[in-house]
Amino acid sequence: MIRWTKLLLMAACVWGLYWAIAGWGLRQGLDGWFAEQQRQGWQADYAALRTSGFPLHHHHRITTPALADPGTGLAWRADWLDIRSLAIWPGTLTLHLPPTPQKLSYFDATTTIQADGLRADLQLAPGSALDLEELRAQSNDWSLKSDDKLDLSGETFALEMSQIGDPAQYQISARAEGVLPHPLLRQRLAATQGVPDRLDVVAIDMEVHFDTGWDRNAIELRRPQPGEITLHLAEARWGPMRIKATGDISLDETGLPEGDLALQVENWQDILQMAETAGNLPPRVRAGIEQVLQVFAGLGGNHRDLDLPLTLKSGYVALGPLPIGPAPRLVLR
């Protein structure tokens, strides 16, 4: 019995020493990373760094972190950031962000992010590059504001990103429920019957092949840019209306997309009515568009649903026979 007690005490001492050395190394690594970014010309500072979590975890709380990359114009700051990792392997991380406002800026434009219970679980590959193998993020009530005015909010949000095969290829899915649109849109739709204030669901499921993998360089140097996108399903449900899309898209070096998507719209006439009520579609134009779309809806046998090809080519978007306008550039800043 005494022998086992000695062995347990010895093991506890060894583990305590390992925990202290590993915690010190992680702390030095964090401090060194901030110092290196400052040397590269970033604003990278914090008020305090505290370590706890013995015996199973290393828990680092960074108080008032602030990061600003002059190369891209991106900046972020928050009241605190918690980094929690398993003591046995620091590559399994959980990031906790505060429920208080966070500031995300792109040059002169600033967005205030506020989210309840925002956390991200990361699985990093061994090695100095710290390749991202898996990411799971979630939050409860969230909101985005600019100039102290609400732009968008929701009841829940979830994101999953998993590396598949090629280190630069990821399976990505995201889902937001109870999404409240911009107040201006809600004001314009006030006279529309049967449309609730919130979208029931906005979701996406896709495979994305980036030009490089997501690792520490994605923060320090440049964000990986999407090159090929296989869209398994993009969906939005708002009251009686539902929009779904699937297809394949390729992007050039400037982020300009090309490809074909299959678009399905349920209760499409309600969407036209909503656009007219919002003032985005004059009545005469709406009548012409409705006549054309009725022909395509009739081909499917269900006049309430519409199946159309969405074509992105040469910098423009066309919905079936109807040109919509210039295609958006998809660039991660």
N, C-alpha and C positions, 0 to 999 in steps of 0.2 A: 504493500500500500504506500509506504514511504517512497519507494522507488518510482511508482507511477506519479505520485505527487510531484517529485522532483522533475520528472520528464515533462509533465504538464506546465510546471513553472518555467522550465527552460524553453519549451515551445512558445509560451506566452511572451517571454522576453525576446526571443528571436523574431516573433511576429511583430511585437511592438517596435523593435528596432527597424524591421523592414518597412513598417507603415510610416515611421518617422522619416526614414531616408527617402522613400518613394514620394511622400507628401512634400518634402523639401525640394526634390527634383522637379515635381510638377509645378510647384510654386515658382521656382527659379525659371522654369520654361515659360510660364505665363508672363512673368516680369520681363524676361528677355525678349519675348515676342513683341510686347508693347514698345520696348526700347528699340528694337530693330525697325519697327514701322516708323517710329519717330526719325530714325536715321535715314529712312527712305523718303522722308518729307511729309509723312502723314501727320495729322493730329491724332495722337493715340495716348490717352491718359486715363487715370482713375484716381479716386481719393484714397481707397484702402483695399487691401486684399487679406481676407481672413480664411484660415484653414481649420476644418473640423471633420467629424465623421468617424472617428475611431470607434470600433476596430475594423468594420467591414467596408467602409467607403472613404473616399477622399472628397470632401465637400469644400469647394472654394467659392466664397462670395466676393464678387468684385463690386465695389460701391461706386456709383456714378461713372460708369464707363462711357467714354466718348471716342468715336472713331470717325475720321474724315479722310477720304482718299482724293487728293487734288487732281489725280489723273482722270477720274471718272465723274467727279463732282458729287459723289455719294457721301452722305454723312449720317451717323446714327448715334443716339445717346439715350440713356435710360437711367432710372434711379439705382438699379442694381441688376446684376446677372449672377445666377447661381449655376455652377458647374459641378455636377455630382458624378463620380465614376466609381466603379468597383475597385477596391484596393488590389485585388488579384490581377486585374487587367484594366488599365486606364483607357483602352480603346472602346469600352462600352460606357457611353456618356448619356447623361440626362441634363438638358438645359432648362432651367426655370426662369421665366421672365416676369417682371412685376405687373400687377394689375393697374398700376399708375401709368400715366401717359408716357409713351415713347415717341421720340421725334426722328423721323426719317426724311432726309432732305436730298434733293437732286438739284444742285446749283441753288437757284433762288426759290424753288418750289419746296414747301415743307408739308409733310403729312403727319398728323398726329395719330398714332396707333394706340388703341386701348383694348385690352383683352383680358378676360377673367380666366385664370387657370391655364395660361399659355405655357406649353412645355414642348420640348422636342427630344425624342430618344434617338441617339445615333449609334451606329455600329461602324467603327473604323477599322480598316485593314492594318495589320502590323507593318511597320516600316516608317521611315521618316516622312514620306509623302502623305500619309494618313488618308488613303483613298476612302471615300464614302461608300460603304457597302449597303447601308440601309438607313433610312430616315423616316420617323413617324412623328408628326406634329399634330397637336390638337389644342382647341380652346373652346370655352363656352362663349358667353356674350362678348362680341367684339364690335369695334367701330373704327372707321377711318374718317378723319376730319381734316379740312384745309381751311385756313383763315377762320378757325373756331366755328366752322359750319359743317354739319354732318354731311358727308358724301355717300357713305355706304355703311351698313351695319348688318349683323346677323346674330342668330341665336347659338349656332354651333359651327365649328369648322374643323375639318380633318384632312391631313395630307399624308400620303405614303409614297416613298420613293425608294426603289430597290434596284440594285445593280444586277443586270442579267447578261451573262456571257461576256461580251466585250466590256472592258472597264469604262468605256464612254457611253454605254447603252443602259438606259434605265426604264423600268416600268413605273409610271407615275399615275396616281389617282388622287383626286381631291373632291371633297363634297362639303357644301355649305347649305345649311337649312335655315329657314326663316329669314331670308335675305330681304332687307328693307332698302329699296332703291333710293336714288337721289331725291331730295325733297322737291326739286323743280319738276321731275317726272311725275311724282305723286300728285303734285298740285294740278298738273295738266290733265291727269287721268281722273280727277275727282268726279267728273260727270259720267264716267264709264261705269255701266252697271255690271255687277257680277265679278269684278276684279278686286281681290283682296289687297290689303296694303303690302303684304310680304309675298315674295316668291316662296313656294313650298320647298323646292330643291334646285340647286345649281350644282352639277356634277360633271366630272370628266375622267376618262380612263384612257390612257394612251401609252405607247412606247416611243421614246425619244432617243435618237442617236446624236450625241453632242460631238463637237470637234475635238474636245479633250475631256478627260475624266474630271469628276468633282473631287478635288483634294485640297490641301492647304493653299495651293496656288490660286484656287478660285476666289479666295479672299485677298491674298497678298498681291497677285499680279492682275489677273483678268477673269471675268466670269466665262465659263464654257458657253458656247453658243449652239443652239439647236441646228441640226442639219437636215435630218430626216425625221418625220413624225408620222407614226401610224396611229390614227385616231380610232380607237375601238368604239367609244361612245362619248359624245358630249350631249348633255341634256339639261333642259331648264323647264320647270313646271311652275306655272303661275295661274292659279284658279283653274278654269276650264281649258286653258291653253297649254300645249306641250310642244317643245321643239327638240328634235334629236338630230345628230349628225354623226356620220362615220366616213372614213376615207383616209387617203394618204397625201401628205404634203412634203415638199422639199423646199429648203430655203437656201438662197445664195449667200455670198459673203456679206452682203449688206442687210440680210434679214428679210428680203423680199420673198414671199411665199408663192409657190406654184403647185398646182395639183387639182384634184377633183374630190369633192365631198358629196355624199348622198344626204340630202336634207329632207327630213320628214316633219311636217307641221300639222298638228291636230287642232281643229277648230280655227283654221287660218282666217276665216272671215271675221272672227272676233279680234284678231290681231290688226287687221285693216281698220276695223272700227276704232280700236284703241289708238292707232296712229293718227286717224282723222281727228278724234277727240283731242289728242295732244297737240294738234296744230302742225304736225309734221307731214301731213298728207292732205293736200287740197281735195275737196269733194270730187271735182271733175277728174283729177288724176286718179283718185281712188276708184272711180267707176271704170275707167279704162283698164287699170291693173286687175280689177276684180273679174272683168270679162275674160281676160287672157288666162288668169289662174283657174277660172271655172272649167275651162277646156282641159287643162292638165289634171285637175282634180277628178274630172269625169273619166279620164283614162284609167284611173285606179279603181273605179267602181264605187268609191266612197266620196261624196261631194264635200264632206266635212274635213277630210284629211287630204294633204297635199304632199306629193313626193316630187322633189325637184333636184337637179344637179346644181351644185354650187361650184363654179369654176373660178380658179385663181390663175391668171395668166398675164404676163407682160405688165405686171404692176396694177392690174385691175381685177375687180370682182364682178361676176355675173351670176344672177340667180335665175337659172333656166334661161329664158330668152330675154330677161330684163337686166340691163347693166345697172349695177348698184353704185359703183364709184371706185376710187383708188384702193388698192389692197394695203392693209396695215403692215408696217415693218415689225418683225418680231425679234427684238434685240434685248438681251439681258444686260443691264447696266451694272 
